[in-house]
Amino acid sequence: MKVECIDYRQLPGLNPILPQYLYQYDQVATLYDCPVHLSLEDLKKRADSVLRNPPTFPRDQLVDMTLEFNQRVGASEEVFQNLKKLRSSKTLAVVTGQQPGFFGGPAFTVYKALTAVRLAQILNEEGYSAVPVFWLASDDSDFQEVRSTSFFDAGGELFAASYPGPQKNSSRMVGTIPLDAVEECFSHLQEQGLKGEFQKEVLQILQDTYPPTKNFREALGSWLSHLFRPYGLVLFDALLPQYKQGLESLFSVAIEQRQDIVRALQKRAEVLKEKGFEAQVRVQDSESLIFWTEGEERYKLEYRAEQYQKKTGTPLQLNGQQLLEEFGKQAGRLAPNVLLRPIVQDHLFPTVAYVGGAAEVAYYAQICAIGPFWNKEMAVFPRVGITLVDRKAQRLLGKYGLTVTDILQCTPQEISLRIVEGKDPEKILGKLESVQEELRTALKSLGNDIVKIDPTVAEMLGGAEKKILYQIEKVQKRFIANHRNQQENFGQHLDYLYSHLYPKGKLQERVISFNQFMSEEGPDLVERLMDVINPFCPNHQVISL
């Protein structure tokens, strides 16, 4: 595998805070607590700090409640060894996470886990005790965001694999959704046919990890356990009710100091705006940072008229004390929102760093403003960004003198103009027609002169003229046909490059399923990528397969 790098500042459509976080950290340092991504030494400093001030949540309790889910999804012996390590107060965690996307969701889910595993390995090599942890955000309720992922069919055409389910406005937590309709999706995959010589093996992996008897979170857990089997990736299910029993003090702060927390977030939004950024989460005066759960559904709580109220669903009105009393009766009633969840993660785990994407790096610029309310110092490590380039794409890029950066930066129309520049077929056809006309004129004049002296030679010249013009017409027709074919091929080639490297006008990692790449390259792709990725490289990594 060959690895090349693209500066994130050359990529379109990214949250503008990410390039500054990566390349000009001093410009955004006041928005964050500590850099962990600039060098290994920075990561080690953070590790030492966490070891000096570990979270107070009981380690044995944390491990005991995490064990059951990992057992249920068929975790490897390496996972249980890491859980055993986690019981020690000397062990650190590199945490990442994602909603349970269908068939694993887009490839970046795997790249998050890859980054977390590699960072844990590096810390272990440096003499620390560290384990990678994947937080399954099973309590998320945006089903539309997780229900689809994309593949290439046997002909190389992009298609979506989507799970049928709740309507857009459903409040059901996605991790609870059963896979009882998954056979329909497998039939669709088999009808389409996956591009790649390993499609049978990949379909078998999916059928083993996404059976109709599982739900979304169990399936993603099984799939990740299979992919990362040798690496001991510990899975944590956000729907575990037991972990919330130890969060009373955390939710108490969120409720009792709600107004000050909201002001801190709004002030941070003003600072972000002054620096030219938009807040990732717009915080209103009614913000609570808390969700209310009922069975398998989750509802946002707002604070209005000194009462916590559900934004949707059946009416609910509770003051702060009543809300805490409800939590005391049933800890699973309350759930953190996107700004509070990292605080919860660091309350439970000895987090040396959270591995996140561009949006999460932006979230942390806000989260760091409220960490002090819980005496938390937050750290976010940008995940490795990857574009995989298959052999055909490599060949086509070489054929036309293009780079992956060209595809990501330019429109197909701009690329077309660049390629055809200096290749004007109409001009060449015009020259051929001029040559024909000049020959006719010259030969006619010559024939008129010769016929006066030797008519037989003039007759021979007439025959030669027909042959010469016939050959030129033949060249003209061949040129037109070849040009038409080249145009058709070029259009097809350009379509291939864009659909494979920049599908739907987005980075490949945000659209294509990692299963697709395994179908083409083999089920051992995780291991091969683990050998070549560099978490401390600040650039987007382009890997030629």
N, C-alpha and C positions, 0 to 999 in steps of 0.2 A: 504493500500500500504506500502510495506517495501522498505526502501531506503538504499543502500550500496554505498560505494564510491571506485573508482579505481583511483589511482595516474596517472595523464596523462603521467608521465615518463615511465609507464608500457605499454602504448599503442603504437602500431606501426604506421608508416606512417604520423605522425603529423609534421607540421612545427616546427623545433627545437626551434624557439624563444618563442613559447607559454609556454612550461614548465618553462623556465627561467623567463618569465613574471609573471607566477603564483607562483613559489616557490623560485626563487632567484632574486627578482626584483632588488636588489642592483647591480647585474651583468649587467643589461640592462637599469638602470635608466637614463643614459645619452642619451639614444635613445628616451625617452618619456618626456612629459611635466609634467605630474602629475599622481600619482597612485590614482585610484578611486575604485579599486577592492580589496584592501588588507583588508579594514575594513569599517564599517559604518562611522567612524569618518573621514576617508579620503574622502568618498563621500560627507559628510556634508561640509567639507572644500572647496571642489570643488563647491558645491552649493552656498556657501557664496561668493566665488570669482566671479561666474557668475552673482549673484545678484548685486554685486558691479560694474561690468563692463558688462552690458547686451548688446546684439547686437543692432545696430541702425536701423535696418530694422523696419518700422512702424508695430506695432502689429496688429492694426485694418486691415491694408491692407493684412497682412499675414493670418489672420483669415477669412476675407471676401473671399479671393480667394481659401482657403482650404474648405470652406463650401460647395461649389457647388459639388465637387467630392464626398464628404461624403454623401450629399443628394442623389446623383445619384445612389450610391451603397447601399442605404437603411440603413444608419448608425442609431444607437440607440440613444435614448434621452441622455444617458450617454456621448456619443461622443459630442453632441451639448453643454452639460454642460461643458465639458472639453474645448471646443473651446471658450466658454464664459470666462472661467478662463484664457485662454491663452491671452486674450486681456489685462490682467493686467501685468504690468512690474514686479510684484512680483512672477509671475509664471515661473517655470522651465520646461524643456522638457527632457525626456529620449528618445533618438532617436535610432531607428534601421531601417533596411530596407533590401530589396532583390529584385532581378528581378522577374517579374510576371510569375512564373513557372506554367506549366499546372497542373490543379487540385491541386494547392497549392505547387507543387514541393515536394522535400523530406521533411521529418518531421522537419528538423532543422529550416525551415522557421517559423514554429509555436513556436519552442523553443526560437528563437530570440524574438518574440513578447511576449511570456510568461515572459522572463527575463525583458524586458522593462516595462511591466505592473507591475510586482512584485517590481521592483526598485522604480517606481513611487509611488506605495502603501506605501512602506517603508518610502520614503521621506515625504509623506503626514502624516504618523503616527508620524513622528518626528517634525511635526509642519510646514513643508514647503508646498508650493502649487506647485504640479508637475503633469504633464500629460504625458502619453506614446504616442509616435508618430512613425508611420511606414511609411518609405519613399519607395514608389514603384518606383524602378529604371526602369520605363517604357521606357526610352530612350536607354536602352541596345540593342545591335543588334546581340547578339550571340543566335540565335534561337535554335541551336542544344543543347545548355546548358539547355534550359527551356522547351523543347518540350515533355519530357518524365518523367514519375515517375513510381514507381513499386508497385505492389500489390501481395497478395497471392490469388490463386484461391480456390475454395471450397475444393480441395484436398490438399491444403497447398503448391502448387508449385508456385514459383515466376514467375511473368510475367510483362511485361512492357505495360503501357498505353501511347501511343505516338500520338501526334497530327500531321497530315500531313501538310506540309507547305513549306516555301521557301527553296531553295537549300542552301548548306553549305556556299556559299560565298555571301549570301544576306546581304545587308546593311540595311534592313528594321528594324526599331525599334520595338522590340517585343510587346510592349504595344499596338501598333496599329493593330496587326494582328487580323482579325475577327474570330469568332468561328463558321463560317457557315458550317464547316465540323464536328462539335462536335457530331452530332447524330451517326455518324459512330463509334466514340469512345465509346459512351454509349452502343451501340449494342455489341461491343467487351467486355465491362465490364460485361454486362448481360449474354453473352454467356459463359464467363469464370466462372462467379459466384464468388463473394467475400467471402473469409473465414470470418466467424463470424455471430453471431445471429442478428446483427443490420445492416446487409447489405442493407436491404430495406430502412431503415431510412437514411443511408449514401448516397445511390444512389439518394434519393430524394433531399437531401441537395445539391449534386453536380448538379443535373438537375435544381434546382432552382437558383443556383448561376452561373452556366456555360451554359446559354441558347445560342442558335445560334445567337441571336440578340446582344450579347455583344462581346467585344474584350478581349484580354488577361488581360489588366490592370483592366478593369471594373469587370471582373469575379473574379480575385484574390481579389479585393477590396470587392466585395459582400461576398465572402467566408470568408475572415478575419472578416468582420463585423458580420457575422453570428456566427462564433466561439467565438469571443470576445465581444459579445453583452453586457454583464453586466459590462464590464471593461472600456468602454470609450476609446478604442484604436483609436486615430486620424490617418487618412490616408492622406498622401500627395503624389500627382501624379507628378512625375518629368517632365511630358509633359505639365504641366500647363504653357502656355506662359507668363502669367501675372507676375510670380515671377521673371522672368529674367529681367524684366524692371528695377528692383532695383539692378541689378548686374553690372551696367556699370563700377563703380569704381573697382569692384573686377576683372573683365576681363581686365580693363586697366592696373592693376598691373601685371596680368599674361602676357600681351603683351609687356608692356614697360620694364619690368624687367625679361623678359624671360631668357636671358642669365645667369643672376645671380641665378635665380631659378634653372635652369638646373645644374649649377655648384654646388649648395648646395645639390641637389639630388645625383649627382655623387660622391661628397665628402662623403655623408652619406653612399652610397653603399660601398665605400672603408672602412669606419669604420665598417660596418656590416660584411664585409669579414674578417677584422682583428679579429673580435669576433667569427668567425666561422659560420656566417650566409650568406645566399644568399639574395640579394635584391628581393623583391616580384615583383617589376616592374623594368625592365632594361631600364635605361634612356639613350637615344642616344643624341648626340649634336643637333639633329634636333627636339627634343621633344618640343611640344607646350602646352600640358595639355588640349587642346581644340579640340572639334569636331565641324564639320560644318554640319548643317542639311538642307536637301532639301525635303520638303513635309514630307513623312513618312520614309525617309532614313537618315542615319547618316554616316559621313565619318571622318576618322581621319585626322587632319591637321598636316603637318610637316613644319618645317621652313628650307628652303634651298635657298641659293643665295639671302638672304634678302627678301624672299617672303614666305608667307604662302601658302602651296599647299596641295591639296587633295591627299591622298595616293592612293586612287582608285576612280573610277567613272570618270565623265567628267572633263576635266582640269579646274583648278581654280588657279589663282595667284593673291594674294593681299598682299600689305605691311601692316605693323601694323596699320597705320592710316586708311587705306582703310577698314581693317577688323573691326575697331571700328565704322567706318561710316556705314558699313553694319549692325552692331549690333544696331546702333541708328535708322536705318530705320525699322528693324525687329528684335526685341530682341530674338525671338525664334531661330534665325539663329545659335547661338553658344550654345554649351553644354559642361559641364565640364567632364574631364575624371576621372578615378578612384582615382587619387591623388588629384584632385581639388575638387571633389564632397564633401568630408567632410568639406572643407573650406566653400563651398557654404551652406551646412547644418547649420554650426555654424554661418554663416552670417545672416541666416534667423531666426533660432530658438535659444532660450536661453538654449543651450545644456549642461546639467550637465554631460552627458556621452553618447557616442555612443556604443550601444551593438553590438558586432561583433564576428564572428567566428575566428578560428585560422589564416586564411589567412588575415583577416582584422586587427587583432592584429599586424601581420607582416607589412601590409600596413602602419599602423600608425607609425611604426619605421622610415619610410621614410617621411610620411606626416608631422611629428613633426619638420622635418628639414626645412620645407618651411612655416610653420604657421606664423613665425615672419614677413614675407613679408606683411601679412594682419593683423598683431597684434593679431593673434589668438593663444591661448593656447589650445591644443587639449587633449581630454581624451577618452580612449577606455576601455570599460568594457567587458571582455570575457563572451559570452553568456553561459548559462547553457547547458552542454552536457549531453544527456540522452540516455540510452539504456533501452528499455522496455522488460521485461521478462514475457512471457505469462505462463499460468499454466502448459501446457505440457512441455515447456522448463525447467521450475522449476523442474518438476518431473524427467525429463531425466537427468538433471544435478545431482540431488540427487542420482539417480539410479547408475550412474557411478562415483560418487565422484568427479565431476568436478565443476568448477566455471566459471563465465562469463569471468574472466581474462584468464583462460586456453584457452577458445575458441578464444579470441582476440590475444593471444600471440603465440599460437601453431598452426601448420598445422594439418589437419585431420590425416595425416600419423603419426605425432608425438603422437597425442592423441591415435590412434589405438595401437601403440607400447606400450604405457603406460598401457592401459587397459588390453591387452593380456599378459603382462609380468607375468610370473609365472603361466600362464594358457596354457601350451604346450599340445595340444590335441594329437599330434603324440607320445609324451612320454607316455601318458596314454594308448593309443591304443597298443603301444609296450608292456606295462606291462600286458594288458589283453591277448595278444597273448602268452606272456611268461607263464602266469598262465595256459592257456589252454594246452600248450605243456608240462609243468611240471606235470599237472594233468594226462595227457595221459600216460606219462612215469611212474609216480608213480603208477597209477591204473593198468597199464599193468604188472608192476613188482609184485604188490600185487596179481593180478589175477593169475599169473604164480605160485605163492607160494600156494594160496588157492586151486587151481584146483587139486593139488597133494593130498590134504587132503579131500576136499568136493566139487566135481564138481558142485553140485546144488547151493551152495553159490557163487561159482565163476560166475555162470550164472547170479545170482541176481546182482552181482557187475558190470557185463557188462551192464545190464539195467540201473543201477544207474549212470554209467559213461555217458551214452547217455543223461540222464536227466540233469546231472550237466553241461555237455558241452553245451547242448541246452540253459540252463538258462544263461550261460556266454555269449554265442553268442547273446542272446536276449539283455543282458545288453550292449554288444558291439554295436549292431545295434541302440538301443535307444540312446546311447551316441553320435554316429555319426549323427543321425537325429537331436537331440537336438542342437548339436554344430553347424550344418549347419543352423538351424533356428536362433540360437543366433547370428551367423555371419551376416545373412541377416538382422535381426532386428537391430543389432548394427550399420550396415552401414546406414540403413534408419534413425535411431535415430541421428547418427552423421550428416547426411545430413540435418536433420531438425534443429539441433542446429546451424549449420553454416549458413544455408539459412535465419534463423530468427534472429540470433544475430550478424552475421558478413557476410552479403550477398555480394557476388562478391568481397570478400576480403576487404570490407570497413566497417566503422562504420555504424550501422543500420540507424542512423539519416540522413545519407547522401544518402540513397538509397530508403528506404521505405516511401510511402506516409502516412501522418498522418491520412488520411481517412481510411487506412487499420486498424489502431489501434482503431479508433472509431467504425469501423465495428465489431470488436471483443469485445470492452469494453463498447461501448455506446457513444452517441453524447455528453455526459456531461464530457468527458475525460479531456478537457481543465480545467474545474473547479476543478476536482480531482487532477490534476497535480499542479495547482496553490497552493493548500493547502500543498503540500509536498516539492516543490523545494526550494533550498536555494541558492540564487544568490552569496552569499559570500563564499560558499564552493568551494575551488579551484580544486576539483576533478571531474572526470566524474561520473555522478550519475546513478547508476543501480537501476531501480525501478521494483520491482516484483509486478505484477498486481493481 
